[in-house]
Amino acid sequence: MSNSHAIVLGAGSWGTALAQLLAANGQSVTLWMRDAAQAKAINTARENALYLPDAPLHENITATSETPDFSRAQLCLSVIPAQHTRAALQRFAPHMPDGLPVVLCSKGIEIETLDFMNEVLAETVPNAEGFVLSGPSFARDVVKGLPTAVTLAGDDLERTKRLAPLIQGTTFRPYTTDDVIGAEVGGAVKNVLAIACGMLLGMGLGQSAHAALIARGFAEMNRLGAALGARAETLSGLCGLGDLVLTCSSTQSRNMSCGMRLGKGESLDNILASRNSVTEGIPTAPALVRLAERHNVDMPICVAVARVLSGEITPGGAMAELLARPLKTESD
């Protein structure tokens, strides 16, 4: 393991936490970011002051804004925000050797194409071996070494199982599956639902409504998953229900905290202006609605979130419309 080298693309909080995980596991890690000044600051101070302050970084991590040396890497983690993943992969594709394992760690749907991240990888770096990492995992918990379990998905289960130990840590457990689309759906949908849960709590509508929204949101996730070929057991696991519960229940979630501020009447422009991190559910919501329409899937909560984000309706108006919907059986 000590001779193993990994490249992490993206030095936000999650990318930095994953770099720390791999470094603590004995790998040398190149942490890539666009900003040369940020890379220099990380190498000098041994912390990512912008995105993950007060977390001393392992000596095995080297930050850079230059093109990494992919030829000596056994593993690449892409932690670029979903809407920028294609551009980054296109940039690095000529440098990536055939068969390089690329683990996609961003959760979302590309708004222009409605592609999930594994589809973006297949189009930009077709000779890479793609995997998806998803599940209930806050960067701050991982970098602190708190117990965390996630899903690692790949088309070939045996290869996925062989890759898992490279990502495993003493308190970080990747469970494997070959249901890639299930992992993608869970990760994308939960971010939009977390905005809805935040709005509800921001309006002071109570814990009973919060629990109901999680349950009905989970039903929407399952409907879309079924239409796209995901397995129900995947969405009932870590990358579906597990991530949904975490993201909809903590203000550590950027999506939920965004929703709470919307629910309290703050404008989306003000919220975004106050943040240096990407809130993935914001661009994912309209893409998700279009994807659901394409597959004739009813996702009223996600539609409501997209309408609030576009300014078409207020959080209070969205909640009133949801409550006024015709009664249905719970299986609908």
C-alpha positions as CSV (number, residue, x, y, z in Angstrom):
1,M,0.0,0.0,0.0
2,S,2.8,2.4,0.8
3,N,3.8,2.4,-2.9
4,S,0.3,3.2,-4.1
5,H,-0.5,6.6,-5.5
6,A,-3.9,8.2,-5.9
7,I,-5.1,11.4,-7.5
8,V,-8.0,13.4,-6.1
9,L,-9.5,15.9,-8.5
10,G,-11.2,18.7,-6.5
11,A,-10.1,20.2,-3.2
12,G,-13.4,21.2,-1.7
13,S,-14.3,19.8,1.7
14,W,-15.2,16.3,0.4
15,G,-12.2,16.0,-1.9
16,T,-9.9,17.1,0.9
17,A,-11.5,14.6,3.3
18,L,-11.1,11.8,0.8
19,A,-7.5,12.7,0.2
20,Q,-6.9,12.6,3.9
21,L,-8.6,9.2,4.1
22,L,-6.3,7.8,1.3
23,A,-3.2,9.3,2.8
24,A,-3.9,7.9,6.2
25,N,-4.3,4.5,4.5
26,G,-0.7,4.7,3.4
27,Q,-1.1,6.1,-0.1
28,S,0.7,9.1,-1.6
29,V,-2.0,11.5,-2.8
30,T,-1.9,14.3,-5.3
31,L,-4.8,16.7,-4.5
32,W,-5.6,18.8,-7.6
33,M,-7.4,22.1,-7.6
34,R,-7.7,25.0,-10.2
35,D,-6.3,27.7,-7.9
36,A,-2.4,27.8,-7.7
37,A,-2.5,30.1,-4.6
38,Q,-4.8,27.6,-2.8
39,A,-2.5,24.7,-3.6
40,K,0.5,26.6,-2.3
41,A,-1.4,27.6,0.9
42,I,-2.4,24.0,1.5
43,N,1.2,22.7,1.0
44,T,2.6,25.4,3.3
45,A,0.0,25.4,6.1
46,R,-0.9,21.7,5.9
47,E,-4.6,22.5,6.0
48,N,-7.3,23.5,3.6
49,A,-8.2,26.7,5.3
50,L,-10.9,27.6,2.8
51,Y,-13.0,24.4,2.8
52,L,-11.9,22.3,5.8
53,P,-10.2,24.5,8.4
54,D,-8.7,23.1,11.6
55,A,-8.1,19.7,10.0
56,P,-4.3,19.1,9.8
57,L,-3.5,17.3,6.5
58,H,-1.4,14.2,6.2
59,E,2.2,14.5,5.1
60,N,1.4,12.1,2.2
61,I,-0.8,14.8,0.5
62,T,0.6,17.1,-2.1
63,A,-1.6,19.8,-3.5
64,T,-1.2,21.1,-7.1
65,S,-2.9,23.1,-9.8
66,E,-0.8,21.5,-12.5
67,T,-1.9,18.5,-14.5
68,P,-1.2,15.5,-12.2
69,D,1.0,12.6,-13.3
70,F,-1.7,10.0,-14.0
71,S,0.8,7.5,-15.3
72,R,1.9,6.5,-11.8
73,A,-1.6,6.5,-10.2
74,Q,-3.4,3.3,-9.2
75,L,-6.6,5.3,-8.5
76,C,-8.3,8.6,-9.3
77,L,-11.2,10.1,-7.4
78,S,-13.2,12.8,-9.2
79,V,-14.7,15.2,-6.6
80,I,-15.4,18.0,-9.1
81,P,-18.9,19.5,-8.7
82,A,-21.3,17.7,-11.0
83,Q,-21.9,20.6,-13.4
84,H,-18.1,21.0,-13.9
85,T,-17.2,17.3,-14.1
86,R,-17.4,17.0,-17.8
87,A,-15.0,19.9,-18.5
88,A,-12.5,18.6,-15.9
89,L,-12.5,15.1,-17.3
90,Q,-12.2,16.3,-20.9
91,R,-9.1,18.3,-19.8
92,F,-7.5,15.3,-18.1
93,A,-8.6,12.5,-20.5
94,P,-5.5,12.7,-22.8
95,H,-3.3,12.1,-19.7
96,M,-5.3,9.1,-18.2
97,P,-4.0,5.6,-19.1
98,D,-6.4,3.0,-20.3
99,G,-8.1,1.1,-17.4
100,L,-7.4,3.7,-14.8
101,P,-10.0,3.3,-12.0
102,V,-11.9,6.6,-11.7
103,V,-14.2,6.8,-8.7
104,L,-16.9,9.4,-9.1
105,C,-17.7,11.1,-5.8
106,S,-19.9,14.0,-6.9
107,K,-23.7,13.6,-6.7
108,G,-25.9,15.2,-9.3
109,I,-27.3,15.3,-12.8
110,E,-25.7,17.3,-15.6
111,I,-28.3,20.0,-16.4
112,E,-27.5,20.3,-20.1
113,T,-27.6,16.6,-20.9
114,L,-29.5,15.0,-18.0
115,D,-26.5,12.6,-17.7
116,F,-25.4,11.1,-14.4
117,M,-21.7,11.2,-13.6
118,N,-21.0,7.7,-14.8
119,E,-22.4,8.6,-18.2
120,V,-20.3,11.7,-18.3
121,L,-17.2,9.6,-17.6
122,A,-18.1,7.1,-20.2
123,E,-18.4,9.9,-22.8
124,T,-15.3,11.8,-21.8
125,V,-12.8,9.0,-20.8
126,P,-14.3,5.9,-22.4
127,N,-11.2,3.7,-21.5
128,A,-11.4,4.5,-17.8
129,E,-12.9,2.0,-15.4
130,G,-15.7,3.9,-13.7
131,F,-17.0,3.5,-10.2
132,V,-19.4,5.6,-8.0
133,L,-18.9,6.4,-4.3
134,S,-22.0,7.5,-2.5
135,G,-23.6,7.3,0.9
136,P,-24.1,9.1,4.2
137,S,-20.8,10.8,4.7
138,F,-20.1,14.4,5.9
139,A,-16.5,15.5,5.1
140,R,-16.0,16.7,8.7
141,D,-16.9,13.3,10.1
142,V,-14.6,11.5,7.7
143,V,-11.6,13.8,8.4
144,K,-12.2,13.3,12.1
145,G,-12.1,9.6,11.7
146,L,-15.7,9.1,12.9
147,P,-17.3,5.8,11.8
148,T,-18.7,6.1,8.3
149,A,-20.2,3.6,5.8
150,V,-20.8,4.2,2.1
151,T,-21.6,2.4,-1.1
152,L,-19.0,1.7,-3.8
153,A,-20.7,0.8,-7.1
154,G,-19.2,-0.6,-10.2
155,D,-20.4,-2.5,-13.3
156,D,-18.2,-5.5,-12.4
157,L,-18.8,-6.5,-8.8
158,E,-15.6,-8.5,-8.5
159,R,-13.5,-5.6,-9.6
160,T,-15.4,-3.3,-7.3
161,K,-14.6,-5.6,-4.4
162,R,-10.9,-5.6,-5.3
163,L,-11.0,-1.8,-5.4
164,A,-12.8,-1.3,-2.1
165,P,-9.7,-1.9,0.2
166,L,-7.9,1.0,-1.5
167,I,-10.7,3.3,-0.2
168,Q,-11.3,1.5,3.1
169,G,-10.1,3.2,6.3
170,T,-10.1,2.0,9.9
171,T,-13.4,3.8,10.4
172,F,-14.5,4.1,6.8
173,R,-16.4,1.1,5.3
174,P,-17.3,0.9,1.6
175,Y,-20.0,-1.7,0.9
176,T,-20.0,-2.9,-2.8
177,T,-22.7,-3.2,-5.4
178,D,-22.9,-3.5,-9.2
179,D,-26.0,-1.3,-9.2
180,V,-24.3,1.9,-10.5
181,I,-27.6,3.7,-11.5
182,G,-29.0,3.0,-8.1
183,A,-26.1,4.7,-6.4
184,E,-26.4,7.7,-8.8
185,V,-30.1,8.1,-8.3
186,G,-29.9,8.0,-4.6
187,G,-27.1,10.6,-4.4
188,A,-28.8,13.0,-6.8
189,V,-32.4,12.8,-5.5
190,K,-31.5,13.1,-1.8
191,N,-29.9,16.6,-2.3
192,V,-33.1,18.0,-3.8
193,L,-35.2,16.4,-1.0
194,A,-32.9,17.9,1.6
195,I,-33.7,21.3,0.3
196,A,-37.4,20.5,0.7
197,C,-36.8,19.3,4.3
198,G,-34.9,22.4,5.1
199,M,-37.6,24.7,3.8
200,L,-40.2,22.8,5.9
201,L,-38.1,23.2,9.1
202,G,-37.3,26.8,8.2
203,M,-41.0,27.5,8.1
204,G,-41.4,25.9,11.5
205,L,-43.8,23.1,10.3
206,G,-42.6,20.5,12.8
207,Q,-41.0,17.1,13.1
208,S,-44.1,15.2,12.1
209,A,-44.1,17.0,8.7
210,H,-40.4,16.5,8.4
211,A,-40.7,12.7,8.9
212,A,-43.6,12.5,6.4
213,L,-41.6,14.5,3.8
214,I,-38.6,12.1,4.1
215,A,-40.9,9.1,3.7
216,R,-42.8,10.6,0.7
217,G,-39.5,11.8,-0.8
218,F,-38.1,8.3,-0.5
219,A,-41.1,7.1,-2.5
220,E,-40.2,9.6,-5.2
221,M,-36.6,8.3,-5.2
222,N,-37.8,4.7,-5.6
223,R,-40.2,5.6,-8.4
224,L,-37.4,7.2,-10.4
225,G,-35.0,4.5,-9.6
226,A,-37.4,1.8,-10.8
227,A,-38.0,3.7,-14.1
228,L,-34.2,3.9,-14.7
229,G,-33.5,0.3,-13.8
230,A,-32.1,0.7,-10.2
231,R,-32.7,-2.0,-7.7
232,A,-35.0,-1.3,-4.7
233,E,-32.5,-2.9,-2.3
234,T,-29.8,-0.4,-3.4
235,L,-32.1,2.6,-2.7
236,S,-33.0,1.1,0.7
237,G,-29.3,1.0,1.6
238,L,-26.6,3.4,2.4
239,C,-26.6,5.4,-0.9
240,G,-30.4,5.8,-0.9
241,L,-32.2,5.8,2.4
242,G,-29.0,6.2,4.5
243,D,-27.9,9.3,2.6
244,L,-31.4,10.7,2.5
245,V,-31.8,10.5,6.3
246,L,-28.4,12.1,7.0
247,T,-28.8,14.9,4.4
248,C,-32.4,15.7,5.4
249,S,-31.6,15.7,9.2
250,S,-28.6,17.9,9.7
251,T,-27.7,21.5,9.1
252,Q,-24.2,20.3,8.2
253,S,-25.8,19.5,4.9
254,R,-25.4,22.4,2.5
255,N,-28.7,21.5,0.8
256,M,-30.7,21.3,4.0
257,S,-29.2,24.5,5.4
258,C,-30.0,26.2,2.1
259,G,-33.6,25.1,2.3
260,M,-33.9,26.3,5.9
261,R,-32.8,29.8,4.9
262,L,-35.3,29.7,2.0
263,G,-38.0,28.6,4.4
264,K,-37.2,31.6,6.7
265,G,-37.7,34.0,3.7
266,E,-34.1,34.6,2.6
267,S,-33.5,35.0,-1.1
268,L,-31.6,32.3,-3.0
269,D,-29.2,35.0,-4.4
270,N,-28.3,36.0,-0.8
271,I,-27.7,32.4,0.2
272,L,-25.5,31.7,-2.7
273,A,-23.5,34.9,-2.3
274,S,-22.7,33.9,1.3
275,R,-21.2,30.4,0.3
276,N,-17.9,29.3,-1.2
277,S,-19.1,25.7,-1.6
278,V,-21.4,24.2,-4.2
279,T,-25.0,23.3,-3.1
280,E,-25.5,20.4,-5.6
281,G,-29.3,20.2,-5.1
282,I,-29.8,23.6,-6.7
283,P,-28.7,22.7,-10.3
284,T,-29.9,19.1,-9.8
285,A,-33.5,20.0,-9.1
286,P,-34.5,21.3,-12.6
287,A,-32.5,18.5,-14.2
288,L,-34.2,16.0,-12.0
289,V,-37.6,17.3,-12.9
290,R,-36.9,17.1,-16.6
291,L,-35.5,13.5,-16.2
292,A,-38.7,12.5,-14.3
293,E,-40.9,14.0,-17.1
294,R,-38.9,12.1,-19.7
295,H,-39.7,8.9,-17.9
296,N,-43.2,9.8,-16.9
297,V,-42.4,9.6,-13.2
298,D,-44.4,11.6,-10.6
299,M,-42.1,13.5,-8.3
300,P,-44.2,16.3,-6.8
301,I,-41.8,17.2,-3.9
302,C,-38.9,17.6,-6.3
303,V,-41.0,19.6,-8.7
304,A,-42.0,21.9,-5.8
305,V,-38.3,22.4,-4.9
306,A,-37.5,23.3,-8.5
307,R,-40.3,25.8,-8.7
308,V,-39.2,27.5,-5.4
309,L,-35.6,27.7,-6.7
310,S,-36.7,29.3,-9.9
311,G,-38.7,31.9,-8.1
312,E,-42.0,30.6,-9.5
313,I,-43.5,30.0,-6.1
314,T,-42.7,30.6,-2.4
315,P,-41.9,27.8,0.0
316,G,-45.2,28.4,1.7
317,G,-47.1,28.3,-1.6
318,A,-45.3,25.0,-2.5
319,M,-46.2,23.4,0.8
320,A,-49.8,24.5,0.4
321,E,-50.0,22.9,-3.0
322,L,-48.5,19.7,-1.8
323,L,-51.0,19.5,1.0
324,A,-53.8,20.1,-1.4
325,R,-53.0,17.3,-3.7
326,P,-55.6,14.5,-4.1
327,L,-55.4,11.7,-1.6
328,K,-53.8,8.5,-2.9
329,T,-52.9,5.1,-1.6
330,E,-49.5,5.0,0.0
331,S,-48.1,2.8,-2.8
332,D,-48.9,5.5,-5.4
